[in-house]
Amino acid sequence: MQETVICVAGPTGCGKTALGVALAQRFNGEVVSADSMQIYRGMSIGSAAPTPDEMRGVPHHMIAVADPRETWSVARYVENAVPVIDDILSRGKRPFLVGGTGLWMEAVFRRGGFAPGQSGGAVRRELEAAFARDGIEPLLEELRAVDPDAAGRLHPSDTKRVLRALEVYRETGKTISEHNALTKTLPPRYRAIWLGLRYRDRADMRDALDRRVDAMMSAGLLDEARTLAENVPRGATALQAIGYKELLPALDGEKPLAECVEEVKLRTRQYAKRQLTWFRRNPEMYWLERGPDVDFSGVLQIATEYLTRCGVC
């Protein structure tokens, strides 16, 4: 029988951390973060990493495990997160995968790994040079010839995935579509129970996100962004995170701070909408809706009853 991992997913700022901790306390669990920015050190304010008080004694994993100069792919996250989950299970505890990076969460359950090929190696550099020289269209033509399924699925502006698909084919002789088709036939690594948390009213979510940004600024987000910018190359993935990238013009004296803060709020709201769109595709998601109040004990009770019905004890 497959081991069970409980996923607490949803858009940024909806209360996933509090719900995950409360459920972990009730079901003898530990939290594994699935947030593509919480993995980096020195970004606790902007990534809304849980504080010790918010953790309430529940062990948390995969937070502040990477240098912000590094770039973490979904494959690298899975490579590091799966042993953590296996260790939690081996100790008779329940893993709670909590976060808003849907691609990373779903990848934890997928067997077969990722398409082979040395991502970022010599072939990738050749492809990047070709893109810089000739644009994306010749590369898309090459992809259409060898992997029409992938070419039809990918948007021309999705340069990263176009290059990755060609990289896989050039290095292995097999298409990324072939690999993905094989992966889908394999059973998942764990049994997943999906809980989705969202605001009942979009206006409540928008207001909560704006207040959250204001609270981050009061907590020292500008100083955190300044320290990061002074120690990390401007092209690093960490500096592309919402809440940091938008503040760079203020730090460089190019824009007023108030204008940059409004940009952070806008990008945060847009990101939350994209997250909701992603998670709505999951037919296994059991949605929990909350109101604007801080105390959502009713949601916790509904989640507890659902997990109990699913056989979690």
N, C-alpha and C positions, 0 to 999 in steps of 0.2 A: 504494500500500500504506500502511495506517495506521501511524503511529508508535506504538511500544509504551511504555506506562507500567506499571511494576511497583508493585503495591500491597502493603504490609506492614501488615496489620490485626490487630486483636485487642483483648482487654480491657486495661484499665489495669494497669501493673505486670508485664506478662508478658515483657518483654524486647524489645519491638518496636524500640526505639532501637538497641540493640546489634546486632540482626539486620540492620536496615536499613543501618547503617553498614558492617558486614562485607560485605554483599552489594554495596553501592555501591563498596567498594574492589575487589572482585573483578570487577565488570562496568563499571568506568569510569563510575560514576554520581554523581549529586548528590541530596540528600534534600530533599523538599518536605514540610514538616510539615502534617498534616491534623488539628490538635487545636484545638478551639474555645476553649481557654484559653491555649495557648502563644502565640497571636497577640498577647497583651497584654504590655506592658512592666511590669516590677516584680513579676512573678508566677512567677519562675523556679523557686522551691522548690516551691510548691504545685502547679504544673502539670507538674513533673518535666521541665522543658525541659533538653535535653542541654547539658552543660558543654563547654567547649573540649576538655578531655581525652577526653570521651566521643565527641565528633565525629571525633576521630582524623584531622584534616586533611580530612575530607570536607565540602565546602560544604553548608550548611543554609540553607533559605529558609522564609519565612512564619513566623518566630519573632520575637516582640517587635516586631511591625510596627504595633501599634495602641495608642492611648492607652486605659487602662482605663476612662475615662469614656465611651468610645464603645460602641456596640452593633453588633456585626457579625452580619449574617444570612448564610445559606448563599449567597445571590446575591452578596453583597459578597465573600465568600471566593473564589468561583469567578471573579469579575471580576478579582481580584488574582492568583490562583494560576495561571490559564491562561496569561497572558503569561510568567510565570516558567518554566512547563513548556515552552512553545514556545521560549523562549530557550535552555534546557538542550539541547533537541533540535537547535536550529540550530547549536550548537557541537559536535555529534557526541557528546554525553554521554547517559547513560541516566537519566531521571527515576525516582526512587523515592518514591512517595507513601506516607508513613509516619504512621500515627496511629490513633486510636480513635473519631473522630467519623464514624461510618459515613455519615450523610446527606451530609456535606460531601464525603467521598471519592467517593461514587457520583455526586454532582452534577457533579463535574469532567468526567465522561465524557458527560453528557447534552447533546445539542445542542438548539437551540430556546430556550435561555435559560429564564427564569422567567416566569410569567404576568404580563402587563403590568398596570400600575396603580401609582399613586404610594404605595407602602407607607409608612405613617406620616404621610400627608398629612391633608387636611381630612376626607376620607371616613372614614379610620380613626379620627380623633378623634370624629366623630359616632357611629360604631359603639361606641367605647369608652364614650362618654357614655350611650348607650342601654343598654349592658350594665350599667353602674353603677346606672342608674335602675331597670331592669326585669328584670335577670337574663338568662340565656342562652336561655331557652325561646322568647321572641318572635323572637329572631334565628335560632334553629334552625328555627322555622316558616317564616320568610322564605326560608331556605336550602333547605328541603324543597320549597318552591314553585318555585324557579328552578333548583335543582341537586340533585335527589333522590339522585343517586349520591354526591356529596360529603357530603350530610347523613347518609346511611346509613353512610358509611365513618368519619366522625369521631365520637369520643366526646364527649358533652355537656361533659365537663370540659376538653376540648382547646380552650379559649377562643381561644387565639392563632390556630389554624388555621380555626376557624369564622369569626372576624372577617376573616381574610385571604381566605377564599373569597367572602364577601359583598362585601368591598372590590373584588376583581377584577370581580365581576359589575356592581356599581353604577358602576364607573368605565369599564368597557369594553363592557358589554352581552353579553359572552361568559362562560361559566362556566369555572371553574378545571378542571373535568373535561374540557371540550372541549380546553382547552390541553394538559392532560396526555396525552390520547389522541393528539393530533397529535405531541407530543414523542416518544412511544413509536415512532412510525413512522419517525423519523429515525435514521440510522446514528450510532453513538457517535463522540465527538470523537477518541478514541484507542482503540487496542487495549489492553485491560487484562489483565494477568496478576495474579491474586489469590493472595496467600499469607496464610494465617491462622495466627497463633501463639497457642497456649493451653496451659495446664497439663494434664497427663494426669490429675492427681488434684485434685479441688476443694479438698481439705483443704490441699494444698500451696499453692494459689492464695490461700486465705484466710490462711494463715500468712505468706506472702510480702507480702501487702497490709498486714497488721498491722505487720510489721517495717518496711515502707516508710514508713508513717505515723510510726512512732517515729523513723526516720532523718530524716524531714522536720522533725520537732519539734526534734531535736538540731541540725539545720542552720540553724535560725532561722525556722521557719514562723510562729511567733507574732509575731515582730517584723515579718515581711513582711506579715502580715495587719493588724497595727496601722498600719503605714505606709499601706497601701491604704485602710483605713477612715478614716484622717485626711484623705485626699486625694480620695476618690471618694464620690459620693452613695450612700447605703445601698441605693437601688433599682437601682444599676447592675448590668448583667449580670455584670461581673467579680466583684462581691462575692457573687454567687449561686453561685459555683463551690464545689465540694466542697473542704473544707480551709480555706476562708475563712469562709463563712457560719456553719459550726458553731462557729467560734472567737469569733465576735462576742459571744455572751453572756458569755464569760470576760473579754473585753476591757472589757465594760460592767459587770463585777462582778456579773452576774446568776446565774452558774453557776460551780462549781469547774472549774478548767482540766482536771483529769483526766477529769471527766465529759464535757467538750466533746471531748477527744481521742478518747474511746471512741465518741462520735457520729461523728466523722470516719471512724473505722475502719468503723463500720457502714455509713455512706453510701457509702464507697468500695467495700465488698464488694457492696452492692446495685447500684451503678453497673456494676461489672464483669460482673455477671450480665445486666444489661440489654444491655450491649455484645455479650456472647456470643449472646444471643437475636437481636439485629439481624443480626450477621454470619452466623449459621447459615442465614438465609434466602437467602443468596447461593449459587446452585448452582454458580458458577464458582470458589468458594473451595477452594484446596488447603490442607488443614489440616496443620499441623506441631505435634506435641505434645512438650512438654518436661517434664523432671522438676524436682525441687527444687534441683538443683545449679546453681551459678553458671555453670559451664562447660557450654554446650550446643553444643559443636562438632559433635556428631552431627546436630543439627537444621540447622546451617549447611550441612553436607555434603549432606543430603537436599534442602534448598532449592536449592543450587547445581546439583545434578543435575537437578532438576525444571526450573529455568530454562533449562538447557542443552537439555533435550528440547523445550522450547517455542521453541527457536531463538534464545535470547538469548546473545549472545557478546560 
